[in-house]
Amino acid sequence: MAKKKIIFQGEPGANSHLACREAYPDHEPVPCPTFEDCFSALASGDVDLGMIPIENSVAGRVADIHHLMPTSKLHIIAEWFLPIRNQLMAPKGASLKTIKSVESHVMALGQCRRIIRELKLKPMVAADTAGSASGALIRRLRTDLEEPIDSMRWLLGARAGGQAYTEIRRDVYHPLGPDGVRPYAEFNGEAGMGPFTMVSRLAAEPRLPDDPEWPGRRDLELAWRMPEAYLSAQFKYGSVFYGQMDRNWGPVGIEGIGLSNYGYGETELALDIGVDAVRLLASARPLEDADSSGERVHRYFFAHRLGVRVTDRLRLGLWETTIVAGVDREFDGRYRNPLSLLLFANQYGLGADGNVLFGFDGRYRMGAGTTIEAQVGLDDLQYEDTSGEDRYPNRWALTVAAFGPLGSRLSWRAFYTQASSLAFRTINPYENLTDGGVGMGRNFADMDRVTVTVSLPVAERWLFMPELTLQRQGEGEINDPFPATPEEAGQLPQLFIGTVERTWRAAVAVTGRQGPLDLRASAGLHHVENAGHVSGDTDNRFVGRLQATLGLSRRGVIR
């Protein structure tokens, strides 16, 4: 049997070549001079897989890939994290005093920009990190660090098809609403100009008015929404973002505790600053106003996260999300401050009101490619006189996850998550961690869930994912009234109020593209015990989701 091939951009010794050897040691690495050639070889079937860099944690997104992927008809089936270590090479006899310029790929130069400036060297762009060491490629190096002209790109595209579902709610673990088959269409435009990116994606989705979590109009046959619409600017030590885009601060495959993409997006202003060793993220957005006895209650959401790379294997993060609300409330500067620890400086300092969810997360990469992730959130953390009569109990949510390779082609992922019975709500309902009644992070409390999945790539363009899940759901709901007194709260179990509904789920999901076809589908069998929180009732049901579209796009160069 012929050895399978995996293509990469660059020459032997490039970082992508190292990633090929680590992730797919049984495949033959095939070098390729350009990304366009890599994608062409994959599309024609000349090779089996491709190792394509998407993003670097220091230098940012690889610009060419952002424009090539949407029109490539290829599909991401796995990911690999490679620590980057750059070395400065020079001819024998050279020294730091005699070196005047340094040549490498534009991403490597971006990663090393600080030391290049300190050494007062002239950066010169090469085709890749390994090839820049050869004389033939050095002669083709550019003479400055400007983006190549073809990185100034535009893209226009459209997709149309249909959606089918057994229940209209998108959450397959809490199915709700009518079944149906509806048309679907979307239109997108993108432009990249140096460090600036503009993206706009408009979707026509007739299913929306029947979705119980849709915050918009329900009197329409055809509703529209913007899944993405933003302007971003990426610089050496950070980026600025304005607009709306899905964000998930949590392990892959499950909603983050403090911030997730469960609901429908809203416009925000976000800041990302730092380097790989220390990185600060902050975002702020207004929420849907509420009504209280004829007065409009203004609501605002703030989120901060500080991430630190402790070692090459261990990363830790500290985060908090806050909702403030009031009739005369404004977009308070103390909450917008990304360097302010809201829990301590405001709630336990100035005494400012607001519901603060405080948490931390961690990621540890073990041997053999296995990675462990954890996230914990504490709602209105109490640290003084926690057992006092006037103290409400702490509310919490947690997730523990792990993933890794399974043989040479498969991968596995498993997680356990839990949310206490009173999580994500507080005595002031306008400060619940929700927007329009939908969770900013998690949408369900009083539950736990354990899930195991396996990812199986098929024909290099399709990904099958078998799944086994057990979920236990109590009767506590995120929009229920909060207990009026600590004594009343103390009478409730901290996990699993009332009759616990148990759902056993066996399912398979498939995603992929073939030609103009894009397909996303899942099909699961649910065995539900104590269905509807009625003791002894059992329900067996099929839960399915399908979206299939055909698309076309055009792209070009901005000159």
BAVEX-488114 format. One record per residue (C-alpha): x, y, z. Coordinates in pm, whole numbers, padded with zeros to 5 digits, always signed. Layout:
// residues N
XYZ ...
// end
This chain:
// residues 559
+00000+00000+00000 +00138+00337-00105 +00237+00573+00176 -00008+00859+00218 +00114+01212+00151 +00069+01538+00341 +00159+01866+00172 +00298+02181+00335 +00410+02523+00216 +00785+02576+00232 +01101+02370+00214 +01212+02078+00434 +01278+02209+00785 +01002+02471+00777 +00770+02488+01077 +00489+02334+00873 +00721+02045+00790 +00789+01992+01161 +00414+01995+01230 +00361+01730+00960 +00621+01504+01120 +00471+01544+01467 +00103+01516+01380 +00119+01260+01098 +00444+01063+01133 +00312+00786+00904 +00258+01027+00611 +00517+01141+00357 +00569+01520+00382 +00557+01696+00043 +00703+02051+00018 +00527+02311-00194 +00640+02667-00283 +00310+02856-00227 -00016+02822-00037 -00210+02841-00364 -00020+02537-00492 -00092+02350-00168 -00464+02410-00203 -00458+02312-00570 -00279+01984-00493 -00535+01903-00225 -00830+01987-00449 -00695+01771-00732 -00632+01474-00506 -00256+01464-00570 -00200+01445-00193 -00409+01311+00095 -00377+01588+00355 -00241+01940+00395 -00076+02105+00695 -00174+02472+00668 -00087+02739+00929 -00390+02941+01038 -00269+03169+01314 +00032+03250+01528 -00028+03360+01887 +00233+03637+01857 +00219+03757+01496 -00153+03695+01441 -00349+03545+01154 -00173+03418+00840 -00328+03665+00597 -00327+03448+00282 -00514+03163+00449 -00797+03391+00560 -00871+03459+00193 -00792+03118+00043 -00994+02899+00282 -01348+03026+00204 -01313+02945-00166 -01096+02634-00138 -01381+02382-00100 -01162+02215+00162 -01249+02141+00523 -01050+02156+00845 -01051+01807+01000 -00799+01848+01285 -00570+02099+01454 -00212+02088+01581 -00037+02333+01814 +00334+02374+01744 +00564+02575+01971 +00772+02803+01748 +01144+02847+01817 +01332+03069+01576 +01712+03074+01552 +01934+03334+01389 +02177+03174+01140 +02471+03345+00972 +02777+03252+00763 +03085+03134+00946 +03280+03426+01091 +02981+03660+01115 +02886+03830+01443 +02601+04046+01570 +02818+04350+01497 +02863+04260+01130 +02510+04138+01049 +02300+04408+00878 +01984+04225+00768 +01777+03916+00852 +01567+03709+00609 +01268+03488+00690 +00897+03436+00633 +00684+03741+00716 +00521+03556+01012 +00861+03465+01161 +00978+03823+01121 +00664+03936+01302 +00731+03692+01586 +01087+03824+01620 +01020+04188+01544 +01122+04307+01890 +01468+04145+01887 +01517+04250+01524 +01461+04611+01623 +01685+04578+01927 +01967+04444+01707 +01895+04717+01448 +01867+04466+01164 +01684+04519+00836 +01400+04264+00796 +01366+04104+00453 +01071+03881+00362 +01139+03530+00233 +00913+03252+00112 +00940+03047+00431 +01149+02993+00743 +01363+02708+00610 +01407+02816+00249 +01532+03158+00352 +01858+02993+00449 +01934+02889+00090 +02113+03112-00160 +01854+03059-00432 +01573+03190-00217 +01776+03474-00067 +01807+03620-00416 +01428+03630-00431 +01382+03805-00097 +01197+04133-00090 +01389+04437+00021 +01146+04556+00288 +00880+04430+00527 +00578+04544+00332 +00283+04313+00270 +00283+04168-00083 +00036+04342-00308 -00183+04032-00342 -00256+04039+00031 -00486+04335-00042 -00781+04116-00127 -01159+04118-00153 -01411+03837-00156 -01782+03819-00236 -01988+03505-00194 -02337+03364-00158 -02486+03035-00042 -02842+02902-00067 -03011+02585+00046 -03224+02462+00329 -03250+02373+00695 -03436+02081+00849 -03489+02003+01217 -03696+01788+01447 -03711+02078+01699 -03639+02438+01612 -03414+02520+01911 -03049+02483+01812 -02947+02312+02140 -02980+01937+02076 -02951+01857+02449 -03261+02063+02534 -03480+02020+02223 -03783+02249+02205 -04023+02387+01947 -04180+02268+01623 -04017+02062+01350 -03986+02187+00997 -03799+02234+00670 -03715+02591+00572 -03504+02761+00303 -03181+02936+00398 -02949+03181+00222 -02652+03395+00313 -02440+03661+00145 -02092+03757+00254 -01827+04009+00170 -01472+04043+00299 -01184+04279+00243 -00830+04272+00379 -00607+04577+00357 -00281+04545+00544 -00364+04518+00915 -00735+04594+00857 -01008+04338+00792 -01375+04401+00713 -01630+04121+00716 -02006+04127+00659 -02228+03819+00640 -02606+03852+00602 -02837+03550+00648 -03199+03505+00540 -03340+03252+00786 -03719+03189+00788 -03689+02958+01092 -03599+03247+01324 -03947+03371+01424 -04028+03026+01566 -03703+02993+01761 -03784+03047+02133 -03444+03216+02180 -03465+03457+01884 -03465+03816+02021 -03606+03976+01706 -03941+04012+01535 -04179+03716+01530 -04441+03859+01293 -04238+03793+00978 -04235+03504+00734 -03874+03585+00643 -03638+03717+00909 -03283+03839+00851 -02981+03847+01080 -02610+03928+01071 -02404+03628+01187 -02090+03840+01131 -02035+04210+01073 -01713+04366+01199 -01407+04577+01140 -01081+04469+01300 -00726+04599+01301 -00433+04378+01396 -00102+04520+01509 +00222+04394+01653 +00111+04377+02015 -00264+04348+01981 -00583+04409+01791 -00898+04619+01807 -01240+04485+01709 -01576+04653+01657 -01886+04469+01543 -02034+04127+01605 -01884+03782+01579 -01928+03457+01772 -01698+03429+02074 -01653+03136+02308 -01431+03165+02617 -01415+02797+02698 -01300+02455+02579 -01376+02360+02219 -01704+02175+02176 -01896+02329+02468 -02022+02673+02560 -01789+02882+02775 -01917+02956+03125 -01885+03334+03117 -01907+03406+02744 -02013+03182+02457 -02168+03176+02111 -02492+03014+02231 -02714+03317+02171 -02744+03550+01875 -02458+03797+01843 -02462+04163+01944 -02230+04451+01855 -01933+04495+02088 -01606+04681+02120 -01318+04446+02200 -00947+04484+02271 -00677+04217+02254 -00331+04324+02370 -00009+04144+02464 +00225+03872+02346 +00213+03495+02368 +00342+03495+02726 +00085+03744+02859 -00236+03844+02684 -00528+04064+02792 -00871+04050+02630 -01155+04288+02707 -01496+04349+02556 -01799+04566+02631 -02145+04581+02484 -02491+04721+02559 -02764+04460+02610 -03134+04462+02533 -03307+04712+02759 -03575+04589+02996 -03895+04751+03121 -03975+04809+03486 -04313+04972+03563 -04295+05185+03252 -03930+05287+03304 -03656+05168+03072 -03381+04971+03247 -03043+05002+03073 -02823+04690+03080 -02451+04653+02994 -02214+04359+02968 -01837+04369+03035 -01581+04088+03006 -01208+04076+03088 -00960+03791+03058 -00588+03775+03139 -00406+03476+02992 -00053+03368+03089 +00176+03107+02934 +00345+02949+03236 +00543+02696+03031 +00527+02560+02677 +00281+02303+02810 +00079+02502+03065 -00145+02804+03011 -00362+02971+03275 -00630+03238+03255 -00818+03461+03497 -01146+03615+03380 -01463+03789+03489 -01788+03888+03325 -02027+04147+03465 -02377+04274+03399 -02484+04610+03538 -02838+04744+03507 -03049+05037+03621 -03301+05296+03511 -03037+05570+03501 -02739+05339+03442 -02472+05450+03197 -02184+05279+03020 -01980+05303+03340 -01607+05375+03293 -01498+05169+03594 -01639+04859+03428 -01492+04941+03087 -01142+04958+03240 -00977+04632+03124 -00721+04643+03407 -00977+04673+03687 -01061+04358+03885 -01432+04422+03908 -01504+04169+04181 -01264+04324+04430 -01230+04690+04329 -01602+04748+04273 -01814+04484+04443 -01589+04447+04750 -01432+04791+04728 -01648+05079+04618 -01959+04875+04687 -02090+04922+04333 -02371+04693+04235 -02360+04451+03945 -02355+04076+03901 -01994+03957+03868 -01908+03608+03747 -01544+03543+03841 -01347+03249+03707 -01028+03088+03589 -00928+02837+03325 -00626+02626+03243 -00484+02419+02961 -00209+02159+02998 -00055+01969+02707 +00062+01625+02812 +00272+01374+02622 +00146+01185+02315 -00058+01487+02207 -00316+01470+02488 -00437+01803+02625 -00638+01871+02941 -00856+02182+02984 -01053+02313+03282 -01276+02613+03349 -01448+02725+03671 -01683+03019+03726 -01809+03151+04062 -02111+03382+04063 -02100+03661+04329 -01811+03500+04515 -01852+03527+04894 -01529+03520+05097 -01633+03684+05425 -01872+03516+05671 -01989+03274+05403 -02225+03101+05646 -02388+03422+05776 -02765+03448+05782 -02764+03731+05528 -02536+03550+05282 -02660+03374+04972 -02476+03054+04881 -02208+03069+04612 -02324+02969+04266 -02085+02798+04032 -02025+02625+03701 -01730+02412+03592 -01598+02217+03294 -01319+01960+03267 -01221+01848+02917 -00953+01645+02742 -00868+01565+02382 -00596+01400+02180 -00507+01183+01879 -00641+00831+01836 -00407+00643+01609 -00274+00818+01301 -00604+00957+01166 -00862+00978+01445 -00896+01207+01743 -01103+01192+02061 -01258+01448+02294 -01431+01410+02631 -01570+01658+02882 -01771+01685+03201 -01959+02003+03286 -02179+02113+03575 -02379+02423+03673 -02532+02472+04018 -02905+02518+04066 -02893+02900+04109 -02608+02973+03867 -02622+03274+03633 -02906+03457+03817 -02922+03693+04111 -03162+03880+04338 -03197+04160+04079 -03341+03989+03768 -03208+04267+03543 -02855+04160+03643 -02903+03795+03545 -02624+03681+03311 -02866+03678+03018 -02964+03891+02721 -03327+03874+02618 -03364+03573+02848 -03079+03382+02677 -02754+03308+02861 -02445+03515+02782 -02239+03202+02847 -02440+02898+02950 -02814+02893+02892 -02896+02616+03140 -02828+02580+03511 -02902+02298+03759 -02745+02034+03537 -02442+01825+03458 -02331+01644+03143 -02061+01402+03034 -01982+01361+02663 -01734+01152+02463 -01678+01202+02089 -01447+01060+01823 -01356+01253+01506 -01323+01043+01193 -01207+01211+00867 -01346+01047+00553 -01219+01113+00201 -01026+01415+00335 -01328+01643+00287 -01572+01504+00542 -01564+01471+00918 -01781+01219+01103 -01818+01252+01478 -01988+00974+01678 -02101+01087+02025 -02221+00942+02354 -02372+01173+02619 -02544+01149+02955 -02714+01465+03081 -02891+01521+03412 -03117+01824+03430 -03287+01954+03744 -03589+02183+03754 -03392+02504+03822 -03402+02738+03520 -03186+03036+03436 -03485+03274+03419 -03662+03153+03733 -03710+03413+04011 -03418+03415+04252 -03497+03319+04614 -03619+03628+04802 -03410+03558+05115 -03093+03365+05201 -03306+03137+05418 -03522+03047+05118 -03212+02987+04907 -03066+02765+05180 -03365+02534+05155 -03290+02459+04789 -03035+02194+04691 -02725+02346+04537 -02755+02095+04254 -03067+01926+04113 -03388+02091+04227 -03695+01865+04210 -03720+01564+03979 -03406+01511+03772 -03453+01440+03402 -03187+01205+03258 -03109+01204+02887 -02897+00933+02725 -02786+01039+02377 -02617+00835+02102 -02553+01043+01792 -02337+01109+01493 -02257+01442+01328 -02115+01504+00983 -01968+01820+00834 -01786+01882+00511 -01773+02028+00163 -01773+01867-00179 -01759+02105-00472 -02014+02382-00407 -02198+02170-00146 -02161+02253+00223 -02327+02011+00466 -02371+02018+00844 -02590+01753+01004 -02643+01566+01327 -02870+01275+01413 -02922+01140+01762 -03135+00894+01954 -03243+01017+02299 -03362+00795+02580 -03513+01027+02841 -03594+00913+03194 -03827+01125+03410 -03918+01308+03089 -04050+01656+03151 -03945+01616+03517 -04231+01370+03572 -04110+01083+03785 -04133+00750+03602 -04215+00891+03257 -03990+00770+02975 -03952+00916+02627 -03756+00786+02329 -03707+01036+02051 -03504+01116+01742 -03334+01458+01742 -03190+01580+01414 -03050+01895+01255 -02951+01953+00892 -02823+02246+00690 -02723+02196+00328 -02624+02480+00096 -02470+02537-00245 -02239+02832-00284 -02028+03038-00516 -01776+03313-00459 -01542+03548-00637 -01226+03703-00505 -00970+03942-00633 -00694+04186-00554 -00744+04543-00436 -00510+04763-00638 
// end
